[in-house]
Amino acid sequence: MNQEKIGKFIKDLRKKNNLTQAQLAEKYGVTYQAVSKWENGKNLPDMSLIKQMSKDFNIDINDLLEGNYKTKKRNNKLIYIFIIIVIVFLITTSIILYLNRDDDFNFKTLSNNSDNFNISGSIAYNKKKSSIYITNIKYNGEIDNEKYKNIECTLYESHNNTNIKISSCNSDKEDINLKEYLNEVTIAVDNYSRVCKDYSKENLYLEINATDTNGKITTYKVPLSLDESCTN
């Protein structure tokens, strides 16, 4: 998944609909700084917002996730031709639509069970693959002004007593505190080989390791939960 392409797509969509960043931000209950980060490819909207954008602006959800228009708008002449083709090849068209229906994405919300963190994200999935997006991680624990020389976070799946590393992110800055670091973190895992039905409601977790200037490592393990188990 290319965040820059998605950002340019959202910017183009906003301009085509004559909206300012502030107006788009108000529409979806975020700050204009958040919209700016989307358009600059530094962050992604929550999957629930992406799904709502596709409905509001009448665009294909796959187009938005890919960052380009693949679904072409047809003029009236092409529509008439298409109607004739549908009438002539009704059975064939029905079969094609049936075979392609598994490409539609479903969504489940990810959240956390820790008082010290506020995490939101989503799993987008169909019967062939799943994608995991975590776009908001906030530290709400005790005040921590410690400047760490390195912070890293890793997304794991716990499966059959085995911890499987899915994705990781490292800070490219030194002397940064935990809250500042987490404000910049986005985790995006596209085309993950496991399908959503393989997840239990609580087998994903985020591990955060912060190393101070003396080499001491503080570790936070944050369980993530699906709002409900996947059915397919």
N, C-alpha and C positions, 0 to 999 in steps of 0.2 A: 504494500500500500504506500503510495507516494503522497506524503502530507502536503508538499508544495503544490502538486497538481490539484489536490482537493481544495487547498486554500485559494488558488487562482480561480477555480470553478465557482466557489462560493462568492468571491469578489465579483466575477462576471455576472453571476445570478443576481446579486444585490443591485448592480448598476443597471441591468436590464429591467429591473422592477422599480427603478428610480428611488432607491432607498439609500439613505446615508448609513454610515456605520452605527451611529447613535440610534437611528430608527430600527435597524435590524436587531441591535442589542436589546432595545425596549420590547420588541416583538417576542423575543425568546427569553426575556428575563435574565439577561447577562449584562456585563459592563461593555462599553465600547472598546475597552482595552482587550477584552476577550475576543471580540470580533476581529480586531486588528491582528491578534496572534493567530486566529484561524486563517486569515487571508495571507499572512506572511509564512504560513506553513510551520509555525512554531508550536502549534497546539491543534487539537481537533475538538469539535463539538461532541458532547455526549451522544451516544448512538440514538437515544430517544429524541434528541433535537434533530439529528440527521434524518430520522424517519419522518419527523413532523415537517421538516423543510421539503422533503420529497412530495408530501401531500399538499402543502401550502402552495408550492410553485409548480405543481403538476409535472414533476420530472421523475424519471425512473430512479429508484433507490440505487441500482447498480451503477448508473451513470454517475451519481454523486460519489459513491465509494471509489469508483475508478478515476474520477476527476476529469471526465470528458463525456461529450454527448455521443452515445451510440444509438440511442433511440431517435430515429429521424422523424421529423414532422412531415406529414404528407399533405400535398395540396389536394384540392377537390377532385381533380381529374384522376389522381392516383387512388383516391378513396373509392371512386366509382369503379375503377379497374379492380381494386381489391375486393369489392363487394361481389363482382361478377365471378372472380376466382373462388371466393368462399362458397358461392352457390354451386359452382361446377364441381369443386373438390371438397365438399363439406366433410365427408368422412375422413379424408386425408388430413385436413386442417385440424379436425377434432383430435386426431391421434397425436399430431405434432404438439398441440397445446397441452395434451395430457402428459406427454413425455417431458416437456420443458417446465412443468409446474414445480418440480423439485428445486429449480434455480432460485425461487423466491426465498428471501431471507426472513427468518423469524428472530425474535430478540428476547433475551432474558437479562434482567438487571443484576449487576454485581454490587454487593455492599460489604461492609466489614462488621466484625463483632468485637471491636476493641474501643474502649472509652477514650484512649489516647489519640486515635486517628479517625478521620472522616474521609472515607474513600468511596468514590462512585465510578462505575464503569458498566460495560455491557458485553454480552456474548452475542454476536450475530452468527446465525447458523442455518444450514439446510441439511439435507440427508447426505451430502457429499463432504462437507468440510465445516469448520467453525473458525471464527476470528474473535480475538479478545481485545478489548479496548478499555484502558484505564486512563482517564483524562483529568482526574481530580483527586489529589492526595493532600490532605491537610493534617498537620500535627496539632493536636489539642491538649497535649499533656502538660506537665509542669514546665515552667519557663526554662528554656535551654538556650543560653546565649553562647555556649561553647562553640568556638571556631574549629571545625574539623579539617584535617589535611586531606581526608578522602572519605567520600560517602558513596555507597553503592546499594542498589536495591535489586532484588531478584524475584521473579515470579515463578513459583513452583506448583506442580500438581502432585499430590500425594496419592499414589495408586498401588494397591496391594503391598503396603509397607515399604514402598520405594518412592523416594522423592525425585521427581523428574523436573529438570530445569527447563522452563519454557522460554523465558526472556530475561534480560538484565539491562540495567542502565547504570552508568557511572557518572559522577560529577566531573566536569572538565575544569572546575574552579577549585582553588585552594582557599583555605580560611573562609569557609562558608558554614553557616549554622544549619541545623536540620530543617527548620521551617522554610528558609530561603531555598534550600535545595529541592525540597518536595514540591514547592510552588512551580518549579520548572520541569517537573518530571511528567512525561507521557509514555505510556506503554502501549504499543500497537503490535499485535501478533496476527498476521494475515495468513490465510490458507493453512491453519493448524491441522495436522494430520488426524487428530482425534475429533470425532463428531460429538455434538453436544450431549447425546444420550449417554456417553461414556462418563460424564461428570456426575458425581453425587452432588448434593446440595452444599457440601462443605469440604471439598477436597482440593481447593485452590488456596494458596496463601502467599503473602508477600513478606519477604525477609529483607530488613533494612540493616545494614552494618555501617556504623559511623566510627572512623578511626581518628583519635585525637593526636596532638603533636607528640605525645609520649608513647604512641603506639597502642594505647588502650582501645579496645574495640567494644562499642556498645551495640547490642543486637536487639532489634525489635522483630517479633514474628506476629504478623497480622493475618488472622484467618479471613477468608473471603467467602461469602455465601451467595448462592443463586436465590432469586425470589421464589422460584419453584423449580423442581426437576424438569429436565427436557423430556419430551415425549417421543422425539425421533432424532 
